[in-house]
Amino acid sequence: MKNTIVDATRFFKLLEDYDEPLWNRCRVHNKLSAITQVFVIKLDYVLSETGYDNILKWTKSILPKGNTLKDNFYVAKSMKEPLVLRYAKIGLCPNFFMLYNDKYKNFIECKTCQHNRYKLNNE
């Protein structure tokens, strides 16, 4: 329950960032859209965190004073935290007969084809 409240709080903070303009009277970009666009550039051009930080530093220098653009990769990444999807790894029989989850999570071989769940050293 506590995690749900924390996640909801982070999500609503993200919505606030969506509503906050990049600077006063800016009608085109908001804090979230600017950070997202720079993330896309980082991914498209395989930039390092330092490269990302340099883009933000330069962009911030040409924006009007009082802009809300984040200062570095770490802060920007933490801003997008509520969008990160959680996942759990689940083992799968190599022949696709069963998943090793719930009541089967401690099985070491498939109950249908008897294939070992883990690779043996001599294989």
C-alpha positions in Angstrom: 0.0 0.0 0.0 2.9 2.4 0.9 4.5 1.8 -2.6 1.2 2.6 -4.3 1.0 5.9 -2.5 4.6 6.8 -3.3 4.0 5.8 -7.0 0.8 7.9 -7.2 2.6 10.9 -5.7 5.4 10.6 -8.2 2.9 10.3 -11.0 1.1 13.4 -10.0 4.4 15.2 -9.7 5.0 14.2 -13.3 1.6 15.6 -14.3 2.6 18.9 -12.7 5.8 18.9 -14.7 3.7 18.4 -17.8 1.6 21.4 -17.0 4.6 23.6 -16.1 5.8 25.7 -19.1 9.5 25.7 -19.9 9.6 29.4 -19.2 6.9 32.1 -18.6 4.6 32.5 -21.6 6.1 29.5 -23.4 3.2 27.9 -25.3 5.1 25.2 -27.2 7.1 23.3 -24.7 6.7 22.2 -21.1 9.3 20.8 -18.7 8.5 17.2 -19.5 8.4 17.6 -23.3 11.8 19.3 -23.3 13.4 16.6 -21.2 11.8 13.9 -23.3 13.1 15.4 -26.6 16.7 15.6 -25.2 16.3 11.9 -24.1 15.3 11.0 -27.7 18.4 12.8 -29.0 20.6 11.0 -26.5 19.2 7.6 -27.6 19.2 8.3 -31.3 22.9 9.5 -31.3 24.1 7.1 -28.5 25.3 10.0 -26.4 27.0 9.6 -23.0 25.6 11.2 -19.9 28.2 13.9 -20.2 27.0 14.6 -23.8 23.5 14.8 -22.5 24.6 17.2 -19.7 26.4 19.4 -22.2 23.3 19.6 -24.4 21.2 20.6 -21.4 23.8 23.1 -20.3 24.0 24.8 -23.7 20.2 24.8 -24.1 19.7 26.3 -20.7 22.2 29.0 -21.6 20.1 30.2 -24.6 16.7 30.0 -22.8 15.3 32.9 -20.9 16.2 33.3 -17.2 13.9 31.4 -14.8 13.4 28.5 -17.2 12.5 25.1 -15.7 14.8 22.9 -17.7 16.6 20.3 -15.6 20.4 20.7 -15.0 21.7 17.2 -15.7 21.0 13.7 -16.8 20.6 12.3 -13.2 17.9 14.9 -12.3 16.1 14.5 -15.6 16.1 10.7 -15.4 14.7 10.8 -11.8 11.9 13.0 -13.2 10.8 10.2 -15.6 10.9 7.6 -12.8 7.1 7.3 -12.6 7.0 6.1 -16.2 9.3 3.2 -15.7 7.4 -0.1 -15.9 8.2 -2.7 -13.3 8.8 -6.3 -14.4 9.7 -9.7 -12.9 11.8 -12.3 -14.6 10.1 -15.7 -15.0 12.0 -18.8 -16.0 10.7 -20.6 -19.1 11.2 -24.2 -20.3 13.4 -24.2 -23.4 10.7 -26.2 -25.2 8.0 -23.7 -24.1 6.0 -26.2 -22.0 5.9 -24.3 -18.7 6.7 -21.2 -16.9 8.6 -21.4 -13.6 6.4 -19.1 -11.6 4.1 -19.3 -8.6 3.9 -23.0 -7.5 6.5 -24.1 -10.1 9.2 -21.5 -9.1 11.3 -24.1 -7.3 11.1 -26.8 -10.0 14.5 -27.7 -11.6 13.1 -29.5 -14.6 10.0 -29.2 -16.8 7.2 -31.4 -15.6 6.2 -32.1 -19.2 9.4 -32.7 -21.1 11.8 -33.2 -18.1 14.3 -30.7 -19.7 16.6 -29.2 -17.0 15.8 -25.6 -16.1 19.4 -24.8 -15.6 22.3 -25.6 -18.0 24.6 -28.3 -16.5 28.4 -27.7 -16.5 29.0 -30.6 -18.8 26.6 -29.3 -21.6 
